[in-house]
Amino acid sequence: MFVKKIVNQKLRRISPKELLKYAKNYQINLTEPQAEKIATIFHQQPNLDVYDVQQRSKLLKTISERVGPSTAAQLEQLFVKLTSSS
């Protein structure tokens, strides 16, 4: 439970620069403008919970619409890795 809270809290406050760093670590192709859009989307979700499948699906749909389906698919794979390990 504690790890989940920290992960969700981090995503709600992540900066585009941090997001780019994580994307690089996980081999996700992300440009600076995409990172800015995604960070803004995360910041607009005060109750963000990537462990909740329905919320994650809604979040990824928004990312797909605003940033692109390829990026959303890559983030989905990352979320699945993160949420299944904790």
C-alpha positions in Angstrom: 0.0 0.0 0.0 2.8 2.4 0.9 4.6 1.9 -2.4 1.4 2.4 -4.3 0.8 5.7 -2.6 4.4 6.9 -3.3 4.2 5.9 -7.0 0.8 7.7 -7.5 2.0 10.8 -5.6 5.2 10.9 -7.7 3.2 10.8 -10.9 0.9 13.6 -9.8 3.9 15.8 -9.2 6.4 14.7 -11.9 8.1 17.3 -14.0 8.6 16.9 -17.7 12.4 16.7 -17.2 11.9 13.8 -14.7 9.5 12.1 -17.0 12.0 12.2 -19.8 14.6 10.7 -17.5 12.3 7.8 -16.6 11.3 7.3 -20.2 15.0 7.0 -21.2 15.6 4.4 -18.4 12.7 2.3 -19.7 13.4 2.7 -23.4 10.3 4.8 -24.1 10.6 7.3 -27.0 9.4 10.6 -25.6 10.0 14.1 -26.8 10.1 17.2 -24.6 6.7 18.5 -25.8 5.2 15.0 -25.2 6.6 14.9 -21.7 5.2 18.3 -21.0 1.7 17.2 -22.2 1.9 14.0 -20.2 3.1 15.7 -17.0 0.2 18.2 -17.4 -2.3 15.3 -17.8 -0.9 13.7 -14.6 -1.1 17.0 -12.7 -4.7 17.3 -13.7 -5.6 14.0 -12.0 -5.8 14.8 -8.2 -6.9 11.3 -7.4 -4.6 9.5 -9.9 -4.2 5.8 -9.1 -2.4 3.9 -11.8 -3.0 0.7 -9.9 -6.8 1.0 -10.6 -7.3 -0.6 -14.0 -10.3 1.7 -14.9 -8.5 4.9 -13.9 -5.3 3.7 -15.7 -7.4 2.9 -18.8 -9.0 6.4 -18.8 -5.7 8.1 -18.2 -4.1 6.2 -21.1 -7.0 7.1 -23.4 -6.4 10.7 -22.6 -2.7 10.4 -23.3 -3.5 8.6 -26.5 -5.8 11.4 -27.7 -3.4 14.2 -26.7 0.0 12.7 -27.3 -0.5 9.7 -29.5 -1.5 6.0 -29.3 2.1 4.7 -29.7 3.3 6.7 -26.6 0.2 5.6 -24.7 0.9 2.0 -25.5 4.5 2.3 -24.3 3.3 3.9 -21.1 0.7 1.2 -20.6 3.5 -1.4 -20.7 5.5 0.6 -18.2 2.5 0.9 -15.8 1.8 -2.8 -16.0 5.4 -3.5 -15.1 5.3 -1.1 -12.2 2.0 -2.1 -10.8 2.6 -5.9 -11.0 5.9 -5.6 -9.1 4.5 -3.9 -6.1 
